Amino acid sequence: MCGILAVLGCSDDSQAKRVRVLELSRRLKHRGPDWSGIYQHGDFYLAHQRLAIIDPASGDQPLYNEDRKIVVTVNGEIYNHEQLRKRLKNHKFLTGSDCEVIAHLYEEYGENFVDMLDGMFSFVLLDTRDNSFIAARDAIGIHFPGLNDDCEHFETFPPGQLYSSKSGGFKQWYNPLWFSEVVPSTPYDPLALRLAFENAVIKRLMTDVPFGVLLSGGLDSSLGSPDLKSAREVADYLGTVHHEFHFTVQDGIDAIEDVIYHIETYDVTTIRASTPMFLMARKIKSLGVKMVMSGEGSDEVFGGYLYFHKAPNKEEFHRETCHKIKALHQYDCLRANKSTSAWGLEARVPFLDKDFINVAMAIDPEWKMIKPEEGRIEKWVLRRAFDDEERPYLPKHILYRQKEQFSDGVGYSWIDGLKAHASQHVTDKMMQNAQHIYPHNTPSTKEAYYYRMIFERFFPQNSARLTVPGGPSVACSTAKAIEWDAAWANNLDPSGRAALGVHLSAYSHQAATNHCYEAAIEGH
C-alpha cells in the first residue's frame, strides 16, 4: 500500500511546479510513511510515498528499467513477480521489489502485459523515449486513486482497464468469462474450491514484514460485537495470537470526519463500516503490523448477503453476484483500502484473487442458492468446502454461523448511535430542502444528509460528488434486487437487519416503520 501521484504533460517544468508536486505527494504520506521519491522528466512528474512490504532496503520508487528510460510508480503488490522475472532472463533487475517487473515487462511486451500481473495494483508508467505513458488498475479495483483539490475534474479510474496516451483512451485488459453474466454450469467441486482459496491465501503470504489476519467469528473477516465472542473462540481454536480492540459509539462518531476525508465517499454503508475499520487499523499499526489479510469479496462472489435468501432463481442470483463484484471498487474495496491505508497498513484480499474468482464464478449458481429447508444457508458452497471432519478448519457452529455485515457485526448500537447523532444535527426543515441543496444523489435520511455535508466541505467540486454511486438498497443489495421482495420497498436500509424475515435480529415491524424515514438510499 503506497501513495502515487503523476502529473503528466502539464506544460510547466519550473522549480515551483516541482515543489507543488512534492507538496501534493506529501498529502499521501499516510499511505506510505517509510520513504518518498520523485522523478521529473521535463513537464512529466512521477511521485511516490512508500509503504515498504517487500524489499524494504532497496525497493524505493519510482522504479526503472536498465537504462532508466522507462519509469514507473506503483501502488500495490505483484504476487507472481518471481515467475515473471524468470521470463525476463535477458533483463537486469536493480532491486528486489516485486513491482520492478512492470518496467521490464513493458520494455519486452509494450502495453500488452498487464494481464500477466497477478496482484493488486495501480500504476503509472512513463516511456521517456517518446514521452508516452500508460496507467492501469487491477482487475477488481482493490487499489484506489484519490481526489485532489488541484484537479478541476475527477473521474474514477475503472478497474481492469488500461489508459494509453498513444490511443488517448481506455481499453479493458480484464475480461473473464463471468463478465458476460451468462449462467455457468460447472458442477460444484468442494475440493477444487478449497484448493483455489488456499492457493490465493498462500500467494498473499509474500512479505518481508510482520503481518496479521482480521479475524471474525464467521467465515470472512470482521471484528466486533456480535463477532467478538466468536472471534475469540476462533483464535483459541486456531492457536493464533489474538488482540481485541474496543471502541465506544462516541469514539466512532468523533472519527467520522477523518473517515470521510480518507475514504472520499458519502455512501452510508461504506461510512458505517469504514469507521470501525479505520479505528482498528490504527491500533493494528501500533502493534508493528504492516499487512493484514481481510475477507472482502466473499459475500459478492457467493451471494452471502442476507437479501440473497429472496433470490427468485439461479439466473437472477448469478447476475446479482456479477453486478456486486463489478461494483466492489466503489464500496467494500474502497473501505478496506482507504480505511487501512490511512494509517500505513496494507489489507490483502484473497477472496478477490483472479484465479479463485474464476473457479467460484464458474460454479452452477443452483449450488449457491440459499435453501434453508435443505440445510443450505448463505455461502453454503464455501462452508461445505472447508467442512473437513478429519482435519476441521473451524468449529461447526462457527463454520455455519449466520452472516453479519461488517457495520452490523461491530455492534448494533453503532448504527443506532449514528442515526441518533445525525438526527441531532440535521433538522426536518433541512431534509425538506435536501433535493434543492443536493440535487445529485439527494440524501433521503438525516444520516445520509449528515455525511453529505461533511463530504461537500472536504470535496466541493461537482466531479468529486459524481464519483460516489447512489440508488436504493436493502441490506447492501443493488437496486434491482429490491424487486425480489415487495416488503423491502418500505424498509430501505443498507443494514443486514433490514432483511426482514431473514436476519435473526431483524428490525421489528414497528422498528421497520420508524427506520423507513431514516433509510439511506445511497447504499449499494
C-alpha positions in Angstrom: 0.0 0.0 0.0 1.6 3.2 -1.2 0.7 6.6 -2.4 1.3 7.6 -6.0 0.9 10.9 -7.8 1.5 11.5 -11.5 1.4 15.0 -13.2 1.9 14.4 -17.0 2.5 16.9 -19.7 1.4 19.9 -17.6 3.5 22.5 -19.7 5.3 23.6 -16.6 8.8 22.3 -15.7 9.7 25.0 -13.2 11.1 24.5 -9.7 7.8 26.0 -8.3 5.9 23.2 -10.1 8.2 20.5 -8.7 7.7 21.9 -5.2 4.0 21.9 -5.7 4.0 18.3 -6.8 6.1 17.4 -3.8 3.6 19.2 -1.6 0.7 17.3 -3.0 2.6 14.0 -2.8 3.2 14.6 0.9 -0.6 14.5 1.4 -0.4 10.8 0.6 2.3 10.2 3.2 -0.1 8.3 5.5 -0.3 5.7 2.7 3.4 5.4 2.5 5.2 6.6 5.6 8.5 4.7 5.0 10.1 6.7 2.2 9.3 9.2 -0.6 10.6 9.7 -4.1 10.1 11.8 -7.2 11.1 11.6 -10.9 11.0 14.6 -13.2 11.4 14.5 -17.0 10.6 17.9 -18.4 7.0 18.6 -17.5 6.3 15.0 -16.5 6.4 14.2 -12.8 6.1 10.8 -11.0 6.0 10.9 -7.2 5.7 8.1 -4.7 5.2 7.6 -1.0 6.3 4.2 0.1 4.9 1.6 2.5 7.8 -1.0 2.4 6.4 -4.5 2.5 8.7 -6.3 0.0 12.5 -5.5 -0.1 12.4 -2.6 2.4 16.1 -1.9 1.9 16.3 -1.3 -1.9 12.8 -1.2 -3.3 12.3 2.6 -3.2 10.3 4.2 -6.1 10.0 5.3 -8.8 11.4 2.2 -10.4 13.3 1.9 -13.7 14.4 -0.4 -16.4 18.2 -0.9 -17.1 18.8 2.3 -19.0 16.3 4.3 -16.8 14.4 5.3 -19.9 11.2 3.6 -18.6 10.0 4.9 -15.3 7.1 3.5 -13.2 5.4 4.5 -9.9 3.3 1.7 -8.4 0.9 1.2 -5.6 0.5 -2.5 -5.0 1.9 -6.0 -4.8 2.7 -8.3 -7.7 2.4 -11.8 -6.2 3.8 -13.6 -9.2 6.9 -11.4 -9.7 9.3 -14.2 -9.2 7.8 -16.2 -12.0 7.8 -13.1 -14.2 11.4 -12.5 -13.5 12.2 -15.9 -14.9 10.5 -15.0 -18.1 12.7 -11.9 -18.3 16.1 -13.6 -18.2 17.7 -11.0 -20.5 16.9 -8.2 -18.2 18.9 -6.9 -15.3 16.9 -6.1 -12.2 18.1 -3.2 -10.0 16.1 -4.0 -6.8 14.3 -6.8 -5.1 11.0 -5.0 -5.4 8.1 -7.1 -6.7 6.9 -4.1 -8.7 10.1 -3.6 -10.8 8.9 -6.3 -13.2 6.4 -3.8 -14.6 9.1 -1.6 -16.2 10.8 -4.7 -17.7 7.6 -6.2 -18.9 6.7 -3.0 -20.7 10.1 -3.0 -22.3 9.6 -6.5 -23.5 5.9 -6.6 -24.5 4.8 -3.0 -24.8 1.4 -2.2 -23.5 0.2 -5.8 -23.7 1.5 -7.2 -20.5 -1.0 -6.1 -17.7 -2.9 -9.4 -17.8 0.3 -11.2 -16.9 0.3 -9.5 -13.5 -1.2 -11.4 -10.6 -1.8 -9.0 -7.7 -3.4 -5.8 -6.6 -2.1 -2.6 -8.1 -2.5 0.8 -9.7 0.5 2.3 -11.6 1.6 5.0 -14.0 4.4 4.2 -16.4 6.3 6.9 -18.4 8.3 6.0 -21.5 10.8 8.9 -21.8 11.9 7.7 -25.3 8.7 9.3 -26.8 7.1 10.8 -23.7 4.2 8.3 -23.9 2.6 6.9 -20.8 0.2 4.3 -19.6 -1.8 3.9 -16.4 -3.6 0.7 -15.2 -5.6 -0.6 -12.3 -6.0 -4.2 -11.1 -8.8 -6.5 -12.1 -11.4 -5.8 -9.4 -10.2 -2.3 -8.3 -8.6 -3.2 -5.0 -6.2 -0.3 -5.1 -7.5 3.3 -5.5 -6.8 6.7 -6.9 -7.7 9.6 -4.7 -9.3 13.0 -5.0 -7.0 16.1 -5.2 -8.0 19.7 -4.9 -5.6 20.9 -7.7 -7.8 19.0 -10.2 -10.7 20.7 -11.9 -12.2 17.4 -12.9 -12.2 13.9 -11.4 -13.1 10.6 -12.9 -12.9 7.2 -11.3 -10.2 5.1 -13.0 -12.2 1.9 -13.9 -10.9 -1.4 -12.6 -9.4 -3.9 -15.0 -8.6 -1.2 -17.6 -5.5 0.4 -19.0 -5.2 4.0 -20.3 -2.7 4.7 -23.1 -1.6 8.2 -24.1 -0.9 6.8 -27.6 -4.5 5.8 -28.2 -5.9 8.5 -26.0 -8.4 6.2 -24.3 -9.1 3.2 -22.1 -9.0 -0.5 -23.0 -10.2 -3.3 -20.9 -7.4 -5.8 -20.2 -9.5 -7.9 -17.7 -12.4 -9.8 -19.4 -13.1 -13.1 -17.7 -15.9 -15.4 -18.7 -18.2 -14.3 -15.9 -18.2 -10.7 -17.2 -20.7 -11.8 -19.8 -23.1 -12.8 -16.9 -24.0 -16.0 -18.8 -25.2 -18.5 -16.3 -22.4 -21.1 -15.8 -23.0 -24.9 -15.5 -19.8 -26.3 -13.9 -20.8 -28.8 -11.1 -19.8 -27.9 -7.6 -16.5 -29.4 -6.6 -15.7 -28.5 -2.9 -12.1 -29.7 -3.1 -11.4 -27.6 -6.2 -12.9 -24.6 -4.5 -10.9 -25.1 -1.3 -7.7 -25.6 -3.2 -8.2 -22.4 -5.2 -8.8 -20.4 -2.0 -5.8 -22.0 -0.2 -3.6 -21.0 -3.1 -5.0 -17.5 -3.0 -4.0 -17.2 0.6 -0.6 -18.7 0.2 0.5 -16.3 -2.5 -0.5 -13.4 -0.3 1.9 -14.5 2.4 4.6 -12.9 0.3 6.0 -10.3 2.8 9.2 -9.2 4.5 7.4 -7.6 7.4 5.1 -8.7 10.3 1.5 -9.4 9.2 -1.8 -10.4 10.8 -5.3 -11.6 10.0 -8.5 -9.7 10.6 -10.5 -12.4 12.4 -14.2 -12.6 12.8 -16.4 -15.1 14.4 -17.6 -16.1 10.9 -16.2 -17.2 7.6 -14.7 -14.0 6.2 -13.0 -11.4 8.4 -14.5 -8.7 10.5 -14.1 -7.6 14.1 -16.8 -6.5 16.6 -19.5 -7.2 19.0 -21.8 -9.9 17.7 -18.5 -11.2 16.3 -16.2 -10.6 19.3 -17.1 -13.7 21.3 -16.9 -15.9 18.3 -13.7 -14.3 17.1 -12.1 -15.1 20.5 -13.2 -18.7 20.2 -11.8 -19.0 16.6 -8.5 -17.6 17.8 -8.3 -20.1 20.6 -9.2 -22.9 18.2 -6.5 -21.9 15.7 -3.9 -21.2 18.3 -3.2 -17.7 17.0 -2.1 -14.6 19.0 -5.3 -12.7 19.4 -5.8 -9.0 20.0 -9.2 -7.4 20.7 -9.9 -3.7 20.2 -12.8 -2.0 21.8 -14.3 1.4 20.9 -17.3 3.3 22.0 -20.0 4.7 19.8 -18.7 8.2 20.7 -15.2 7.2 19.6 -16.6 6.3 16.2 -18.7 9.5 16.0 -15.7 11.6 16.8 -13.8 9.9 14.0 -16.4 10.4 11.3 -14.9 13.5 9.7 -11.5 11.9 9.4 -13.1 8.8 8.0 -14.9 10.7 5.2 -11.8 12.7 4.4 -9.8 9.5 3.9 -12.3 7.2 2.2 -13.7 10.0 0.0 -17.3 9.0 -0.1 -20.7 9.9 1.3 -22.1 6.4 0.9 -23.9 5.4 4.1 -23.0 1.7 4.3 -19.3 2.5 3.5 -19.0 5.1 6.2 -20.8 2.9 8.7 -18.4 0.1 8.1 -15.2 2.2 7.4 -15.3 3.9 10.8 -14.6 0.8 13.0 -12.1 -0.4 10.4 -10.4 3.0 10.5 -10.1 2.8 14.3 -9.0 -0.8 14.2 -6.3 -0.1 11.6 -4.6 2.5 13.8 -4.5 0.0 16.7 -3.1 -2.7 14.5 -0.4 -0.4 13.1 0.7 0.5 16.7 1.5 -3.2 17.2 4.1 -3.1 14.5 2.0 -4.9 11.9 2.1 -3.6 8.3 -0.1 -6.0 6.5 -3.3 -7.9 7.2 -5.4 -10.5 5.5 -9.0 -9.5 5.1 -12.2 -11.1 3.8 -13.7 -8.6 1.4 -15.3 -10.1 -1.7 -16.7 -13.3 -0.3 -20.3 -12.1 0.0 -20.2 -10.8 -3.5 -18.8 -13.9 -5.1 -21.0 -16.4 -3.2 -24.2 -14.3 -2.6 -23.6 -14.1 1.1 -25.6 -11.0 1.9 -28.9 -11.9 3.6 -31.1 -10.5 0.9 -29.9 -13.3 -1.4 -32.3 -15.5 0.6 -35.0 -14.0 -1.6 -33.3 -14.5 -5.0 -36.2 -16.0 -7.2 -34.0 -18.2 -9.3 -30.4 -19.1 -10.1 -30.3 -16.7 -13.1 -31.0 -13.6 -11.1 -28.8 -14.9 -8.2 -25.9 -15.1 -10.6 -26.5 -11.8 -12.3 -26.6 -10.1 -8.9 -23.3 -11.6 -7.9 -21.7 -10.4 -11.1 -23.1 -6.9 -10.5 -21.8 -6.9 -6.9 -18.3 -7.9 -7.9 -18.1 -5.3 -10.7 -19.1 -2.6 -8.1 -16.7 -3.7 -5.4 -14.3 -0.8 -6.2 -17.0 1.7 -5.2 -17.8 0.0 -1.9 -16.0 -2.7 0.1 -12.7 -2.5 -1.7 -12.7 1.3 -1.2 -13.5 0.8 2.5 -10.8 -1.8 3.1 -8.1 0.0 1.1 -8.6 3.5 2.4 -9.6 2.7 6.0 -6.3 0.8 6.5 -4.0 2.9 4.3 -5.0 6.0 6.4 -2.6 4.5 9.0 0.0 2.9 6.7 -1.5 -0.6 6.9 -2.0 -2.8 3.8 -5.0 -5.1 3.5 -4.8 -8.1 1.2 -7.9 -9.8 0.0 -7.6 -13.5 -1.1 -11.3 -13.8 -2.0 -10.6 -11.4 -4.9 -7.8 -13.5 -6.3 -8.3 -13.7 -10.1 -7.9 -17.5 -10.2 -10.2 -18.0 -7.3 -12.9 -15.8 -8.7 -12.7 -17.8 -12.0 -13.3 -21.1 -10.1 -16.0 -19.7 -7.9 -17.9 -17.9 -10.6 -17.9 -20.9 -12.9 -20.0 -23.0 -10.4 -23.6 -23.6 -11.4 -25.4 -21.0 -9.2 -28.0 -23.5 -8.3 -25.5 -24.7 -5.8 -25.1 -21.2 -4.3 -28.9 -20.7 -3.9 -29.9 -20.4 -0.3 -32.3 -23.2 0.7 -32.8 -23.5 4.5 -35.1 -26.5 4.1 -32.1 -28.4 2.7 -29.7 -27.0 5.3 -28.1 -24.6 2.8 -27.5 -21.2 4.4 -25.7 -18.3 2.7 -22.3 -19.2 1.3 -23.0 -22.9 1.8 -20.7 -23.9 -1.0 -17.8 -22.2 0.7 -18.7 -23.5 4.1 -19.0 -27.0 2.8 -15.6 -26.8 1.1 -14.0 -26.3 4.5 -16.1 -28.7 6.4 -13.5 -31.4 7.0 -14.4 -34.0 9.6 -10.8 -35.4 9.8 -9.0 -32.0 9.9 -11.6 -29.4 10.8 -10.7 -25.8 10.0 -13.2 -24.2 12.3 -15.8 -25.4 14.9 -19.0 -26.4 13.2 -21.2 -23.8 14.9 -18.8 -21.1 13.7 -18.5 -22.5 10.2 -22.3 -22.4 9.8 -22.9 -19.1 11.7 -25.3 -16.6 10.1 -23.7 -13.8 8.1 -23.2 -10.4 9.9 -22.4 -7.4 7.7 -19.3 -5.5 9.0 -21.3 -2.4 10.0 -23.7 -4.6 12.0 -21.1 -7.1 13.3 -19.3 -4.4 15.3 -22.4 -4.0 17.4 -26.0 -3.0 16.5 -25.7 0.1 18.9 -23.2 1.5 16.4 -25.7 2.1 13.6 -28.4 3.2 16.0 -26.0 5.6 17.6 -25.0 7.1 14.2 -28.7 7.7 13.3 -29.4 9.3 16.7 -26.3 11.6 16.3 -27.3 12.6 12.8 -30.8 13.5 14.0 -29.4 16.0 16.4 -27.5 17.8 13.6 -29.9 17.6 10.7 -33.4 19.2 11.1 -36.6 18.3 9.5 -36.5 21.6 7.5 -33.1 20.7 6.2 -34.5 17.4 4.9 -37.4 19.2 3.3 -34.9 21.2 1.2 -32.5 18.3 0.6 -33.4 18.0 -3.1 -32.6 21.6 -3.7 -29.3 21.6 -1.8 -28.1 18.2 -3.1 -29.9 17.6 -6.5 -27.5 14.7 -7.3 -27.9 11.6 -5.1 -30.2 13.5 -2.9 -29.9 12.2 0.7 -33.2 10.7 1.9 -32.3 10.3 5.6 -30.7 12.5 8.2 -27.8 10.2 8.5 -27.1 10.4 4.7 -27.5 14.2 4.9 -25.0 14.5 7.7 -22.4 12.5 5.8 -23.0 14.6 2.7 -22.4 17.9 4.5 -19.0 16.7 5.7 -18.1 15.3 2.3 -19.0 18.5 0.5 -16.9 20.5 2.9 -13.8 18.5 2.1 -14.6 17.9 -1.6 -16.8 20.7 -3.0 -16.2 20.0 -6.7 -19.1 18.7 -8.7 -16.9 16.0 -10.3 -16.0 14.8 -6.8 -19.6 14.2 -5.8 -20.2 12.4 -9.1 -17.6 9.7 -8.2 -20.0 8.4 -5.4 -22.7 5.9 -6.6 -26.3 6.1 -5.4 -29.5 4.2 -5.7 -31.9 2.4 -3.3 -30.6 -0.5 -1.3 -31.8 -3.0 1.3 -29.1 -5.0 3.3 -26.5 -4.0 0.7 -28.5 -5.1 -2.3 -28.4 -3.5 -5.7 -31.5 -1.5 -6.7 -32.6 -4.4 -9.0 -32.6 -6.9 -6.1 -35.2 -4.8 -4.2 -37.7 -6.3 -6.6 -37.2 -9.7 -5.0 -39.5 -8.9 -2.0 -42.2 -6.3 -2.1 -41.9 -5.6 1.7 -38.4 -4.3 1.2 -39.5 -1.2 -0.8 -40.8 0.3 2.5 -37.7 -0.7 4.5 -34.8 0.7 2.5 -31.8 0.5 4.8 -28.3 -1.0 4.0 -28.1 -2.7 7.4 -28.3 -6.5 7.3 -31.1 -6.2 9.9 -33.3 -4.7 7.1 -33.6 -8.1 5.6 -36.9 -8.7 7.3 -37.8 -12.3 7.8 -34.2 -13.4 7.2 -31.8 -11.8 9.8 -32.2 -13.4 13.2 -32.1 -9.9 14.8 -34.2 -8.2 12.0 -35.9 -4.9 12.8 -39.3 -5.5 14.3 -42.3 -4.3 12.3 -42.5 -1.2 14.4 -38.8 -0.5 14.1 -39.0 -1.1 10.4 -41.7 1.6 10.2 -39.6 4.0 12.2 -36.5 3.3 10.3 -38.2 3.8 7.0 -37.8 7.6 7.5 -34.2 7.1 8.4 -33.4 4.9 5.4 -30.3 5.6 3.3 -30.7 5.4 -0.4 -27.0 5.9 -1.2 -26.4 2.3 -0.2 -25.4 -0.5 -2.6 
